[in-house]
Amino acid sequence: MNEYKPPFHMTDKTTNLVGDISEQVGRIKVLSHGNLNPALAQGVIEMTIPDKPNSRNQRYRRKQLDR
């Protein structure tokens, strides 16, 4: 984990929480660039709200394949 250095005084618990959140955000970025974007480009998955790709309510689902 990266050592977070706050510009002001925070408790150790708060500092650890900020570090944990930063780590999770980094994982989300890796997931989106490594898995989500290629799957979207290949048409394997689709957005539930395609008009608002950055919506906090955005979800993804598998596309139905034509049989």
Short mmCIF file of the C-alpha atoms (twelve columns), coordinates in Angstrom:
data_MODEL
# 
_entry.id   MODEL 
# 
loop_
_atom_site.group_PDB 
_atom_site.id 
_atom_site.type_symbol 
_atom_site.label_atom_id 
_atom_site.label_alt_id 
_atom_site.label_comp_id 
_atom_site.label_asym_id 
_atom_site.label_seq_id 
_atom_site.Cartn_x 
_atom_site.Cartn_y 
_atom_site.Cartn_z 
_atom_site.pdbx_PDB_model_num 
ATOM 1  C CA . MET A 1  0.000   0.000   0.000   1 
ATOM 2  C CA . ASN A 2  1.236   3.509   -0.779  1 
ATOM 3  C CA . GLU A 3  1.988   5.655   2.228   1 
ATOM 4  C CA . TYR A 4  -0.415  8.621   2.154   1 
ATOM 5  C CA . LYS A 5  1.006   11.901  3.506   1 
ATOM 6  C CA . PRO A 6  -1.836  14.324  4.349   1 
ATOM 7  C CA . PRO A 7  -1.252  18.083  4.091   1 
ATOM 8  C CA . PHE A 8  -2.751  18.468  7.581   1 
ATOM 9  C CA . HIS A 9  -3.072  16.367  10.739  1 
ATOM 10 C CA . MET A 10 -5.333  13.318  10.567  1 
ATOM 11 C CA . THR A 11 -5.689  10.386  12.913  1 
ATOM 12 C CA . ASP A 12 -4.025  7.108   11.966  1 
ATOM 13 C CA . LYS A 13 -7.438  5.539   11.401  1 
ATOM 14 C CA . THR A 14 -8.429  8.277   8.918   1 
ATOM 15 C CA . THR A 15 -5.078  8.053   7.132   1 
ATOM 16 C CA . ASN A 16 -5.478  4.278   6.745   1 
ATOM 17 C CA . LEU A 17 -9.019  4.725   5.441   1 
ATOM 18 C CA . VAL A 18 -7.857  7.236   2.811   1 
ATOM 19 C CA . GLY A 19 -5.139  4.797   1.727   1 
ATOM 20 C CA . ASP A 20 -7.645  1.938   1.450   1 
ATOM 21 C CA . ILE A 21 -10.029 4.045   -0.636  1 
ATOM 22 C CA . SER A 22 -7.193  5.126   -2.950  1 
ATOM 23 C CA . GLU A 23 -6.205  1.490   -3.431  1 
ATOM 24 C CA . GLN A 24 -9.776  0.495   -4.317  1 
ATOM 25 C CA . VAL A 25 -10.098 3.357   -6.820  1 
ATOM 26 C CA . GLY A 26 -6.892  2.169   -8.464  1 
ATOM 27 C CA . ARG A 27 -8.360  -1.324  -8.790  1 
ATOM 28 C CA . ILE A 28 -11.480 0.078   -10.424 1 
ATOM 29 C CA . LYS A 29 -9.352  1.885   -13.026 1 
ATOM 30 C CA . VAL A 30 -7.414  -1.299  -13.771 1 
ATOM 31 C CA . LEU A 31 -10.656 -3.251  -14.101 1 
ATOM 32 C CA . SER A 32 -12.193 -0.768  -16.505 1 
ATOM 33 C CA . HIS A 33 -9.138  -0.494  -18.746 1 
ATOM 34 C CA . GLY A 34 -8.220  -4.178  -18.614 1 
ATOM 35 C CA . ASN A 35 -11.608 -5.873  -18.871 1 
ATOM 36 C CA . LEU A 36 -14.584 -3.552  -19.246 1 
ATOM 37 C CA . ASN A 37 -13.473 -1.400  -22.168 1 
ATOM 38 C CA . PRO A 38 -12.349 -4.320  -24.386 1 
ATOM 39 C CA . ALA A 39 -15.560 -6.235  -23.627 1 
ATOM 40 C CA . LEU A 40 -17.628 -3.154  -24.507 1 
ATOM 41 C CA . ALA A 41 -15.670 -2.660  -27.741 1 
ATOM 42 C CA . GLN A 42 -16.164 -6.304  -28.745 1 
ATOM 43 C CA . GLY A 43 -19.878 -6.114  -28.024 1 
ATOM 44 C CA . VAL A 44 -19.793 -8.791  -25.326 1 
ATOM 45 C CA . ILE A 45 -21.378 -6.510  -22.719 1 
ATOM 46 C CA . GLU A 46 -23.464 -3.358  -22.898 1 
ATOM 47 C CA . MET A 47 -24.221 -0.418  -20.623 1 
ATOM 48 C CA . THR A 48 -27.625 -0.173  -19.010 1 
ATOM 49 C CA . ILE A 49 -27.528 3.631   -19.472 1 
ATOM 50 C CA . PRO A 50 -25.563 4.154   -22.721 1 
ATOM 51 C CA . ASP A 51 -26.410 7.881   -22.885 1 
ATOM 52 C CA . LYS A 52 -24.703 8.465   -19.508 1 
ATOM 53 C CA . PRO A 53 -21.514 6.345   -19.372 1 
ATOM 54 C CA . ASN A 54 -20.250 8.056   -16.196 1 
ATOM 55 C CA . SER A 55 -23.504 7.826   -14.254 1 
ATOM 56 C CA . ARG A 56 -23.185 6.533   -10.698 1 
ATOM 57 C CA . ASN A 57 -26.110 4.255   -11.552 1 
ATOM 58 C CA . GLN A 58 -24.342 2.744   -14.568 1 
ATOM 59 C CA . ARG A 59 -24.417 -1.045  -14.736 1 
ATOM 60 C CA . TYR A 60 -23.288 -3.541  -17.324 1 
ATOM 61 C CA . ARG A 61 -24.970 -6.655  -18.677 1 
ATOM 62 C CA . ARG A 62 -24.126 -9.376  -21.153 1 
ATOM 63 C CA . LYS A 63 -25.488 -8.755  -24.601 1 
ATOM 64 C CA . GLN A 64 -27.999 -11.272 -25.851 1 
ATOM 65 C CA . LEU A 65 -26.460 -13.256 -28.684 1 
ATOM 66 C CA . ASP A 66 -28.604 -13.854 -31.769 1 
ATOM 67 C CA . ARG A 67 -29.194 -17.580 -32.147 1 
# 
